[in-house]
Amino acid sequence: MTEKQGIPLRITLGQKEINSGEIEVYNRITNKKLKSKLKFLEKDLKNEISYCKEFLYKKSKKIIEENIV
């Protein structure tokens, strides 16, 4: 359902991640998983969100430019 809503990142936080101190972040745009230490999670999420915004902007711009006559 979240894929349809346009949420680009999935954060997995379970007992295994808490024990290891690493959080799994899945980028639905690139289909890549990132393991992030808890202390770096905020920085890593900001980087992933910035990448998603830039990627989607470029993709949209390309579609618009290709369809303007």
DAWO-V806991 format. One record per pair of residues at least 6 apart in sequence whose C-alpha atoms are under 8 Angstrom apart, sorted by the first residue. I is the first residue (numbers start at 1). GAP is how many residues later the second one is. If there is no record, write none. Layout:
i;gap
I;GAP
I;GAP
This chain:
i;gap
3;25
8;19
8;20
8;21
8;41
8;44
9;16
9;17
9;18
9;19
9;40
10;15
10;16
10;17
10;18
11;12
11;13
11;14
11;15
12;11
12;12
12;13
12;14
13;10
13;11
17;6
17;7
21;16
21;17
22;13
22;14
22;15
22;16
23;12
23;13
23;14
23;15
23;18
24;9
24;10
24;11
24;12
25;8
25;9
25;10
25;11
26;6
26;7
26;8
27;6
27;7
27;21
29;23
36;8
